[in-house]
């Protein structure tokens, strides 16, 4: 089962060359691809494609972020100008 005691994701791990942010978060949280698949409702192949950079569907990334209990911003890179609504 996932290790819920480890909630902090090291920026060094995410920044490592050839290592996807999703994979870093998933492994830090203690999930296998199969466990994450069951938790978020996506197929194993879909998660593998996302980790390999072949698919970046925001809806899928939101489901994964919710399953991993991390902010969506950890997996979805939103430009600063779009990250927060402006008040008028």
Secondary structure, 3 states (H helix, E strand, C coil): CCCCCCCCCCHHHHHCCCCCHHHHHHHHHCCCHHHHHHHHCCCHHHHHHHHCCCCCCHHHHHHHHHHHCCCHHHCCCCCHHHHCCCCC
